[in-house]
Amino acid sequence: MPFIHVRLFEGRTPEKKAELGEALTRETVRVLGCAPESVDVVFDDVKRHDWMTAGKSHAAK
């Protein structure tokens, strides 16, 4: 069963997450040949101050 974990900066709408979830499911089914019902997609919203790149918070950018 494919499990896809997506982390995003907070602020995306439920509609955009649904659109991405559908696209990820569709492509996973196409590439792996599995049933759509076997694909799980989970979204984590992350605050910019909790995400760092090169030691710097994205809130500071």
N, C-alpha and C positions, 0 to 999 in steps of 0.2 A: 504494500500500500504506500504510494508516494505521499510524503508529508512535506509541505513547502512552508517554511517559516520566513515571513517578510517583516523586516523592521524598517519603519519610515519615520521621518519627523512628523510630529503630530500636526493635525490641521487638514488632512485629506478628508473629503466628504465620504459618507457611506456609499454614495453612488460611484465614486471613483474607485474605492476599494472593491466594490462588487464587480466593476468593469475589469479591473486587474485580476481579480480572483477567477473570473470567467475565462480570461485570456490565458492565464497560467494553467488552468485546468484543461482547456482545449488543446494547448500545445503539449502538455504532459501526456494526454491521451494519444495525440498524434505520434509523438516520438516513442513512447514506451509501449503503446498498444494496449493500455489498460482501460478499464471501465471508468467513466467519469465519477461514478459513485465511490471509487476507491481512492480518489484524490482529495486530500485535505489541505486547505490553505488557511494559515493563521497569521493575523496581522498584529504587530506590536507597535503602538504609537510611542515614540521616544521624544522627550523634551530636548530642545536644542542644547540646553546646558548639561544634559546627561550623555551627549555624544561628542567624543573627542577624536580629532585627527591630528597627528603629529604633535600631540600633547596640548592642543588648543581646543577649547570648547567652540562648538558651532554657534553658540549664542554670542560669542565675542566677535564673530566675523561680520 
